Amino acid sequence: MTTGSIDLIFLGTGTSSGVPSVPCLTDPNPSCKVCLSTLTPEGIKNIKRNTSAMIHFVHDDGRERNILLDCGKSYYESARQWFPKHKITHIDALVITHGHADALFGLDDLRSWCLIDKDHPRSIPIYLDQHTMEIIATTFPYMVDSSKATGGGDIPSFTYHIIEHDKDFEVEGIKFTPLPVHHGKYMSTGEPFWSLGFRFKDLSWVSDCSSIPESTTEKIRGSKILVIDGLKETKHPSHFSIPEAIEYTHGLNPQPERAFVVGFCHSADHYKEDARMQGLDNENVARIRIAYDGQRITI
């Protein structure tokens, strides 16, 4: 159970490669305006690390809780910048959306949170589906079986909780409803690759999707806040485009009160796209904005 409001802190709002792209910055004849803008104070919101968030609230027992949502390649840099600013002093649990690098390759950087007190080490609970569990076991075997560690350094300790796509689960008193979505497809078979979004309280989080089944839309419907994937202006095989994110949001009935687009690549400028979203504002449609790294909203 929670006391009072819940805050969501965007630790990252970019796609897997992040923004800026280093080759754009080192090009002898640089032409990428978005990437170049990140070198100036005026372009700071164009710096977008792997999409991730922290759910922060006060439990009924009076202690603050922090639930990390995804832990990708750029987790360390996101944490270094935003944890001190938002006074995040501990991680109570991690919820993972899918088995790609931008959702879980920061796992090894959680070891320090398991060993803050070396006399009393703790294991961080991780909530994930079976497919993602198998990917972690293959990619980071020592995180699943400590006997496979090669020695010479500390390793993180995790307690894994396998979740089902059609069953709610609870983390630190908050109910999570899985939101299964398609996130591209396997080139060998044409079968969809499934990623999970999550609904908790009045927010639905869908960070990686190329299409959303109607059965999942039914679970999203009625959310006051929607966080939705939007890679760029043009179509992409594994992500919503920005126009598709707008179309999906405006097509919900009832529409959410607010929506935030995440997952940008360097072909989309934060400032231009956010100004365009403001131009869509009217009393009959959801208020859509482009999320930015470090942004904090109240649910």
N, C-alpha and C positions, 0 to 999 in steps of 0.2 A: 504494500500500500504506500501511497505517497501523500505528502503534506504540501498543499499549495500547488503552484504551477510547475510545469516541466519545461526546461530550456533545451533547445537543440543548437549546438555549436557546429558550424560547418568547418571541418578541419581541412577539407579539400573540395574543389568543385570542378576539377578538370578530368579529362579522359586519361587513358592508360599511360600515354607518353608524357602527359603534363604540358603546361605552357609556362615559360617559353620553350621552344625547341632549340637546343644548343646549335645544331647546324645552321639555323637561321641567324644566330648571333655571331657565328664565326665565318659566315659567307663573305668572301672578299668584296662582293657586290651586294650587300644586304638589301632586301626589298620587302621583307615581311614586317609590315607596320605593327601588327599585334605583338610579335615577339620583341621588336625593337622598343616598343613602348614600355616594356617591363623594366627597362634600364633607367626609367625616369620616375619621379614621384607621382606624376600625373597618370601613369599607366599601371599602378600597383595592383588594381583589381583584375588586370589581365594575367597576373601570376596565379596559375591554377594547378594545384597538385592533385594527385589521385583522389577521386571523390570518396569522402569519408565524413563521419560526424561523431560527436559525443552527445549522448543524452544525459542531461544533468538534472537532478532533483533531490529533494530532501525526503527521506523515508519517514514513515510514522515513528520509527525509533529515534528520530532526531539526527541521524547521521546522514551526511550527503552521500549520494550514489552517483557513479559515473559508468555508463554503459557505452562502450566503443562500438561503433557500427562500421565495420570493415577496417582493414589494417594493411594497406597496400605498400607499393615500393617506396612511396614518398612519406610514409608514416613518420619516420624519425624527424624529418625537417618540419613537418606539420606540428608535431608535438613540441619540438624545440621552440617554435615560434608562438604557438597558441596556448599551450598548457599554462605557462607562467602568466600570460595576460588574463586568462579566464580562471586562474587559481585552481586548476585541476591538479590535485595532489595524489590521486590514486586511481586505479582502474579496477572496477568491481567485476566486469564481465565483458566479453566480446561476442558480437553477433556478426556472422559472415554471410554475405549475400550469394557468393558463388566462388568457383575455384580458379579464377584468373589471377594473374600476378598483381594487378592493381587492386585486388581485394584482400590478398593474404601474404604477399611477399615481405611484409614488415613484421611478420610474427616473431622472428628472432630478436627484434629490437624490444620485445616485451619482457625479455629475461630480467632486466633491471627492476621491473615492477614486481617480479616474483621474489626478489632478493633485497628489497629495501632494508629488511631486518634479517640478516643472515642467520641469526640465532633462531628465528621463527619464520622460515620461508613459507610462501603460500603458493597455491596453484590457482591460476586464473581460469574461471569457467568459460568455455567457448561453446556457442550454439551454432550448429551448422548441419547441412543435410549430408546424407551418406556419400553422395558423389564427391562433395568437397572434402569430406573426411579421407576418402581414398586418395585424392590428389595430394593432400598434406602428408599422408603416410608414404607416398612415393617420392615427393619432392624433399620433404624434411623428415626422414625416418627417425632421427634422434628425438624429434618432438613427440613422437608417439611411443617409441620404445627407447628409453634412456640407455639401454645396453648397447645401442648402435652409435652412441656418441664416441668420438675418437679421442677424447680427453684433451686436457690442456686449457679448458675454459668452462665457464658456467653455461648452462643451457636452461631455457625457459621451462617451466612446469605448467602444464595445462590439464584441465579436467574437461573432457569432451562430452557434449550432450547432443545426440543425434535427433534432429527435428524432422517431422513429416510435413510434406507440402500442404496437407489438408487438415492439419491439427494445430490449434492454438497452443502456445507454451508461455510460461511465465519466467521473467527474469527480474530478480530483486523487487518483486511485487507488481511489476508492470506486465500486462497481458500483451503478447505479440501474436498477430495473425499473419501467417505467411501469405505472400502475394506472388504466386508463380507466374513468370512471364518468359517469353521467348527472347533470347539474347543471341541472335544469329542462328546458324545451323552448322551441323557437321558436314564438311565438304564431301566426305566419303559416302554418306548415307542420305543426306538431305534432311535428316531428323533434326528437330529443334534442339538447341542447347538451352537448358532451363537455368534461369537465375531467379533468385528470390528477392522480392520487395517485402516490406513489412508494414503493417498498420499497427500503431500503438496510440492509445488515446484517440485524439481527433486528427492525427497526422498519418498520411500514407506516403511511404518512401519507396520510389521505384527508380533506382539509379542507373540500371542497365537493362534496356529493353529495345527490341526491334518490333515487337507486336505484343499486345496484351489481350489474352483470351477474355471472352465475355464473362466467364465464371469468376475471373479475378476482378474485372471491373465491378461486378456486383459487390465484392468485398470492399473495394475502394469507395464506392458510392456512399455519400453522406459525410465524407471526411471534410473537415474545415480547412485543412492545409494539405496540399499535395506537393511533394518533391518529385520531379519528373526529369527523365533523361532527355537531353537535347544537344547533340554533338555539334552540328553546324547547319547551315542553310539548306544544303543539298542532302539527298537521301544517302543512306549508308546501310550495308547489309546486317549490321548487328546493333545499331543504335537508332533511336528516334532522331529525326532531324528537328530543328527548332520549329518549323511550321507544323510538323506532326505533333510535337509537344503541345503547341497552342491549340491545334484542332482537337486533340484528345481531351485537354482540360476543359475547353468550351463545350465539348460534347457530353460531358457528365451532367446528369440530372438527378439531384440538384448539383450545381457547380460548387466547388470549394470556395471559401472566402478568399483564400490566398493560394498562390502556386509559385514554386521556385524551380527554375530550370538549372540543372547541373550537368556536368560531363563535357564541357566545352573543349574543343581543340583550337589550334592556333589560327584557323581560318575564320573564326568568329570573334569579333571585338566586343568585349563586355559592355563598354560604354554605349556603343551604337545600338547593340541589341537591347540593352536595358531601356534606353530612350524610346526605342520602338515599342517595347512592352508598355511603357507609360502612356504612349499614344493610343493604345488599345483600351485604356481604362474607360469604363462607363458603369453605371449602376446595375446593368443587366448581365455583366460577365465577371468571371473571377479576376482578381487583381494579380497579374503575373509579373514576376521580377526575375532577373538573373542573379542567382546566388553567388556569393564571393567568399573566398577563403577568410576565415576568422569571423564571419557574420554569426550573430547570435539572435535567435528568435525565441519567443515564448509560445508554447503550444496551449 
